[in-house]
Amino acid sequence: MKKIRVGIIGCGFIANGKHLPSMARIEGVEAVAFCDIVLEKAQASAQKFGVPGALVCADYRELIARADIDVVHVCTPNNSHAEISVAALQAGKHVMCEKPMAKTAAEAKAMLDAARATGKLLTIGYQNRFREDSLFLKSLCEAGELGDIYLGKAFATRRRGVPTWGVFMDKEKQGGGPLIDLGTHALDLTLWMMQNYEPTTVLGSTFDKIAKIGSPANGMGPWDPAKYEVEDSAFGLVKFKNGATVTLEASWALNQIISNEAMTLLCGTKAGADMFPPAGPIVRTADFQSAPSFHVRVNGENAGKLYIQNYAMGAAFIGDGRQTEDFAGGYKEALAWFTAVRGEGELVVKPEQAYTVTCILEAIYRSAASGDVIRLS
């Protein structure tokens, strides 16, 4: 088996918590290069996950110039996704880029165009598609169990879960807050289940009410309101070419009891279904520990009677990045990705799909800023 040699650009939490532990479990995949603007982070990741003599550098250009690297994983802040991904594709590398695809729709389009021009594979890190509950619900949709799905609700809400480390609250580097950070996962799941990528109009609202006040009761520690530059919650209404409608809710801080993160609710002509966590709060900390199991619930009518069927699933989030077995489906995501790189399977997360998600997210922000309905071509 020919070895796949991988370079990691950005050696923060997501690289060490998802990408590198997952790759380490896959035969024939080697982490041979590590890049981070904080060189010590690259050195630490290389020491733990790299092959002997792995490249360690602070400039991504040095990494992508290496002819012996087949694949690049981009795990940097959102504002550099496009620049690095396009350069890596043009250098002849297959690229796995973390979510969201890019900070703006124009940048995402540049990535898509580069992948098409070079013939190299490009995928985006939507690992929540690979959770057990997601795969089960997708199988019901594909089998036609729900019929024509005309309404979807995408949930990415935390009661108090503002990430206070890194650049999450930096608007210039991230492009936004919970909408672009968490909402992107929930929207991706919902569109994927519905298999609908033709949005026509978008209406959105964003708020920063709690962000301006601050809150010591935050699962990841108190934040400084003066440094909080993005929204604390966002909401969108999306209509599609075939008349279907999707609503999206995203928050880091919102005064509601229930937290539903990266989940979807679907309504079809034959049945409906939703994902939901177990009873009680999901505990969020900087190491992403959380509830032990999730469920899929299907509702409909049979023989003149209404029914609700519950299906228990395995854990959706496991571990803290130091002892991770599968970060929200990250191992299965990596397995599918490297199978596609070997030419033995299709991409599960296609760049065209991720581009549509980015277009919708951008439209919600634009609508919130202008107060207008945004029309998408």
N, C-alpha and C positions, 0 to 999 in steps of 0.2 A: 504494500500500500504506500503510495507516494505521500510524504508528509506535507501537511499544509502549514506554512510558516506565517505567523500572525504578528503584526505590530499594533501596539496599543497606544493611542494618543489621548492623553488625559487619564491620570492614575489616581482618581478620587474614589468616592464611595461606590459609584455604580460600576466602575471597572473592577474594583476589588471585591465588591459584594455580589456581582452577577456575572460579568463576562469572564473573568479569569478563573474563578472556581468552577464554572460550567465547562470552560475549555479544557481544564485540567482532567476532567472525567472522560474526555473523548479521545479515543485512540487515533494516533496519527496527526494530532494537532499540537503544534508547539508555539509557545509565546517566545519570540526571538528578539523583540525590540520594544522598548518602553520610553515614552516621551511625556514630559510634563514640564510646564514652565517653572514649577518648583522641583528642581532636580532631585531633591531628597525623596520626594514621593515616587518618582520613577525608579530610583535606586531601591526603595523598599519593596515595590511591586516586583521588580526584577529578581530580587533576592528570594522572594517567596514563591514566585510562579514561573520565573524565566529559566531557559536552558542555560547551561554554563557558557559564559562569554556573551550573554545577551547584550545587545546595544542599549545604552542608556543615554538619553539626550534631552535637551530642553527646546529644540527647534524641530517642529514636525517635518520640515523640509529635508532634514538629514535622514529621518526615518524613511520617508517615501522614496528617497533617492536610491535606497538599497534594492538591487535587482533580485535578491533572493527572498524578498517578502512577497507573499501571494495575496494576503488579506490584511486590511487595515480596519480596526475598530475605532470609531470616533466617539469619545466619551468626554467631550469638552463642553463649556457653556454654549448656549444656543446660538449666540452671535457668531461663533466660529464654525458651526456645523457645515455650512455651505462652502466656505473657503477651503477648508481642509478636505472635505469629501470630494469636491471637484478636482482639486489638485491630485488627490490619491487616485481617483478614477483615470485621470489623464496620464498618470504615471504607470498605468497598467495594473492597478490593484482592484480587487473586489472590495466593496465597502459595506460594513455594517455601521450605521450611524445611530446613536441614541436618539430617543424621542425628545422633543418633537422633531420632525424632519429638518426644520429650519426656523429661524426667527420670523421670516416673512415669506409670503407666497412667491415673490419674485426669486428669492434665494432658493426655495424648494424647487422651483421650475428650472433653475440653473443646474441643480443636482440631477434632476430627471433628464434634462437634455444631455448632460455629460455622460450619464450611464448609457443612453441610447447611442450617442456618438461613438463611444469607446467599445461598446459591446460587453462591458464589464457588469457584474451583478451589483446591485445596490438594494439594500433593505434597511428598514428602520426598526429600532428596538421596542416593539410593542409586545413585550413578553406576556402580557395578560391574556393574549389570545391562546396561550398554551397552558393555562390553568385547567384543572380537571373540570370545573364547572363551566368554563367557557367552551371547551371542546365538546362537552355533552350537549350544551344548549345549541351550539352550531350544528351538531348532528341532527337535532330535532328540526332546525330550520331547513337544512338541506334535504331532509326526508319529506318536507311538506307538511309536517305535523301541525304547524301553526297556520297554514294556508297563506294567503296574501297578507304580508305584514305591512300595515299602513301607518302604524304609530310606534315610535320608539322614544324611550326616555333614558338619557344617559346621565348617570350619577357619579360625581367625583367630589363628595362633600366630606369635610372634616369639621367637627365642632370647634376644636382648638388644636390645630396641628400645623402651625407655621414653622417651616424649616428655617432655623436661625443660623445655620452655618453656610459656608460657601458664598455663592452669589445669587441665591434664590430671590432675594429682595431687591436685586439690582436690575432696574428696568432696561438699561442699555445692554447689558450682557444677556439677559434672559428674554426680553421682549414682553414680559408680563408675569403674572403670578400664578394662582391656582388654575386658571383657565388653560394656559399653555403648558403648565407642569402636570396637572392631574386630569383636567378636562380632556386633554388630547387622548389619554388612554380610554376613557369612557366613550368618547365619540368614535374612536377607532373600533372598539368592540361593537357598538351599536350599528354602524354602517356595515361592518363585516357580517354581522348576523342578518341584516336586512338585504345585503348584497345590493346596496343602492348608493351610487356615487355620482348622482346627477342633481346636485342642489341648485335651486334657482333663486331663492330669496332668503335673506337672513336678517333677523332683528335681535339686538342684544342690549344687555345692561351690565354694567360693572359697578362695584361699590368698594370704598375703602373706609368705611365707617369705623369698624373695630380696629383696623390698622392704625388709625390716627390716635386712638385711645391707648392702645397697648394692653397687654394682659399677662399677669404673672402666672395664671393658670393655663399655661401652654405646655403641651406634652413634650416639646423640644426646647423648653426654656423661654424666659421672657425676651421680647424683642424691643429694640429701640425705635419708637415711632418716627423719629427724625431720619432714620435710615431705611424706612419701609417705603419703597418707591412704587410698588405695584398694587394691584387690586387685592382685596381680601376675599371677594366672592364675585362670581360672574354667572350670567344666565343668558341662554340663547334659544331662539325659536327658528327652526330651519324647515323650509318647504322644498319639496323635490319635484322633478319634472313629471313624475307619475301621480302627483298629488299627495304622496306620503309626507308625514310630518315628524320631526324629531325635536325634542326639547333637551337642553343640556344645562345641568347645574354643577357648578364647581366652587369649592371654597376651601380656604385654609382656616378661616375663622368665621363662624356663623352661629347665631344663637338658635340652634335646633338640637334635639337630643340624638337623633339617629345619624350615624355616619355611614354612608355607603360609598366606598371608594372603588373606582374602576368597575362599575356594575351597570347593568342595563335591564330595562323592562320593555317587553315587546307585546304588541297587541295585533293579532291577525284575525282573519275571517273564520278560521277553524278553532283556534285556541290562543291563549296568551301565556306568557312565561316571564319570570323575573328571577334575578339573582338577589340573594340577601344574606347578610351575615348572621351568625347565631345570636341569641338573646344576650343583651348586655353590651357595654361599650367595647370598641376596639381600642386597645391601649397603644398609643403611638409615642415612640421615643426616637432619639437620634439613631438608634440601631435597628429601627423598624420591626421590633417585636410586635406581634399582634395576635388576634384571635385564632383558635386552632382549626376551625372548619367553616366551610361555607355551603350554601345550599342553592338548588334550583327548584323553583316552584312553578308548576304548570296548572293552568285553570282552563275549564271549558265546559261543554255540555255533552252528555252522552245518554242516550235512551231517555230523553226528557228530563234528565237530572243534571244539576250543576255539580262539578267536581273540582277538587283541588288535590294535586298530587305533589308530595314533597320528595326530593331526591337529595340525600346527604352527600357531600363531596369532601375531598381531602383539604388540607391546609392551602390557603392562598398565598400566605407569606410565611416563610420559615427562616429563622436564623438571623445573624447579625453581620454577615459578610466574612466572618472568620471561620464559621462552621456551617456554611450554607449547603444544603443539599439541593434545593431548587428555589431560587428567589422568584416567586410568583410565576413560575413556568420558565425561568431563565435557562435551565438545562435543556429542556425540550426545544426551546427557541434556538439555542446554539446547535443542537443536534440537527434540526431541520435546516439551519443555515449552512452548516458545513456539508451536509448531504447535497444541497443545491450547488455549492461551490465545486464539489466533486463531479457535478453533472449527473447525479443519480436521483434527482428530485426537483420539484418546482419550488420557487420562492413562495413562502406562505404569506409574508407581508410584502406586497408589491409596492414599488415606489409611486406608482400612479395613485394607489389608494391613499398613501400617506400624504401625497400632494393635495388631494381633495380635502383631507382633514385639516391641513394647514390653511388652505383657502377659507374654510369655514371659520376656523379660529380667528384668523385675521379679520374676516367680515364682522364677527361679533364685536371685536375691539373697535372697528371702524364705526359700526352702528351705535355702539355705546357712546363714542366720542361725539358723533354728529347728531344723534337722535333720529336718524333716517333708516329706512329699510335699505339694505344693500342687495343689489342684484348681481348674481354671478352668471357668467356665460358658461 
